Amino acid sequence: MRAVDLIQKKRDGGELSREEIAYLIQGYSKGEIPDYQISAWAMAVYFQGMNARETGDLTLEMAMSGDQVDLSPIAGIKVDKHSTGGVGDKTTVVLAPLVASAGVPVAKMSGRGLGHTGGTLDKLESISGFSVEMDREQFFAQVGEIGAAVIGQSGNITPADKKLYALRDVTATVNSIPLIASSVMSKKIAAGADAIVLDVKTGSGAFMKTLEDSIALAQAMVDIGTHLGRHTVAVISDMDQPLGYNIGNALEIKEGIEILQNRGPQDLREVCLFLGSQMLVLGGKAKDEAEARDILEHHLADGSALEKLKQIVAAQGGDAGQIEAPDMLPTAKTLIEVKAEASGFIESIKAETVGIAAMLLGAGRETKESQIDYAVGIRLAKKVGDTVTEGDVLAVLHVNEASADKVREAEDKVREAYRISSQPVPPQPLVFALVTKDGVTRY
């Protein structure tokens, strides 16, 4: 078998066998196949695509390239939730305790933020003392005892994917649905979940900007999960504006706490209930979405979901007192109001632009080496559909040590993100579709 023959086969639209895909991925992982040949193969995939079986085989090869987590010592159906990333997306902070309080174990491996999207680990580390590092025995013990744990990924989870992603990033082959889908799902398969709920964001702040592209990606990932024996569903949710009102690490923890206190922004609550309902159905705790939603709303109302977050925080070394008194979380020194320059109705808010503004203030990373300031960020005062009068506050910047130039740039970005219309703006959907192995249900 030769790499050049497989590159040519895919270039000409051929279907690669399981053995041929294994040869490419294993050879590349071991350094036996050079970057330039895998780059050529990735470009061939970019133009010719892969079918569901090929994409599933690619996913499995990347999952098997490093450590694989065996969650079987934990009782029950382990359901994982993965978001494709967005601005203000703090759903894991809510869902881990909420779903665990309903009896579905949540053994969650999360990532850090880079660029305009935030990372769950960074948000949780804004809680004093919270540790995302623990060995497997501790991880299993915590999930077994209190029902949930959120930790960083092992250093050797899917090394082939890490190597291939870095290459795709510099060869203009990132935007390929089979390669994106296999990258996401290889990490989920290696992490050992029995069932997977995918939150595929769509809109200006998402990786996939159009609904049709988002559905295509969701279908590819659901096909992979099904092919590899994991119950998988995908929810297509809105990222045409930030989720909730707060962007920034401690600010987002505060907003997540509000939801667990049975209040907070309606859009964040609704997305969490929709995703959580899917997790309960897959976890065997509810027969359908309606029953699942009732269960989740009960755990919000009786305080058990909030209590579960306190237990998770305390178990991972964090100050649970900050959950009871969120004002004790890191707080910025300076608040700067960004005001509207026209009257009308908020037509749209470019989520990615708001995310970049928060990054400029220190809430996100421009590079992997950037240091995050947990206290800083942005609180929106107006969302899509709201009325606004010239001079009204659109958003408030929470600022610490950012330079005056960066603060001015962040202000400009926030103003740029808001589009004001003279006409009333109808409400937009929060959830567009549900994708399962049986097809697509649009809402």
C-alpha positions, 0 to 999 in steps of 0.5 A: 500500500502506498500513500500516493495511490490513496491520494490519487484514489480519493482525488478521483472520487474513489472510496477508501477502505477501512484498511486504507484509512488505517494505513494513512492515519497510523502512518501519519501518527508514526511519522512514516507518512510526511505532512505533504502527502497527508496535506494532499489527501486532506485537500482531496477529501475537501473536494471529494468528501467522504461517505458515512462509512469512511468518515466513521472509520476515520473517526475510529482510527483517530480515537484509537490513536491515543488513550481511550477512557473506559467509563464502564466502572461508572453505573448508568448510561453516561451521556456526553454533551458537546457544543461546537462553540459560541459566544456566551455559551455557558450551557455545560455550567448549567447542564452538568449539575442539572442533568446529574441532579436528575440521575444521569451521570455526567463524566465531562471532559471539556476544553479551553477557549481560544479566540472569540469562543470561551472554554468551560474549563476557564469559566469554572476556574474563575471559581476560587480553588476549582481544579480541573485536574484529577486522575481517572480513579478520582474522576470515576469516584466523583462521578459515582459519588455525586453524579458529575465531574468536569475535567480537562482532557487527557494529554494523549486523547486523539493525538492523530486528530491534534496532528491532523488539525494543526496541518489542516489549519495551515493548508486551508482544509479546516472547512470540510464537513467529514474532517470537522465531524471526525475531529469532533467525534473522535474526541467524544468516542475516545472519552467513553460516553455511551450516548452523545448530545451535540449542540451544533451552533448556527449563525454569525457567531458559529463555525457554521454560518448557515442553517443548511451547513449546520444541519449537514455537519450535524447529520455527519456527526450523528451518522458517525455516532450511529456507525460506531454504536453510540446513541447520538442526537444533534440540536441546531441552536442559534448563535446569531447573537450571544447566548444569555447576556454575559460574556466573560468567565466569572460573568458567565458563571454568575449567569449559570448560577442564576439559571440554577436558581430558577431565574436568569435569561430566558434564552439560556434557560430554554436552550439548557432545557432542550439539551438537557431533555435530550440527555435525559431521554438518551440516559433512560430517565424519561420516555420523551422530551416532555417528561424530561423537561418536567423533571428538569424544571422540578430540579430547578424549582426545588433547588436540587440542581443548584445544590448539585453545582455546590457539590461539584465545586466543593469536590473539585477544590472550589469555594462553594460559598461563591455559588451561594454568594456570586458577588464573591466571584472575581469582579472587574474594577471599572465599568464602561457603558457603550451607548446607542447612537440611534433609535429603533429596534435591535435587528441583530448582534454579531456574536463573533464581534462581541466575542472578539471585544471580550477577548480584547479586554482579556476574557479570551485568548488571542494565542494559546499562551495568553493569560485570561482575566477571569473578572473581565468581559461584557454584559449586554443590556439589549438583545435582538428585538428590544427597542432602543433610544439614542443614548440608551446603554447597549452593553457594559464593558467590565474592564481591569488591566486592558490598555486604553487602545484595547478598551477603545477597540472593544467599545468600537467592536460592540457598537459595530456588532449591534445593528439597529432597524427602524422596523420592529424585529420578530423573535428568532428561533432558539432551536432550529432543528433536531437531527437523529439517526431517523432524520431531521425535525425542523422547528 
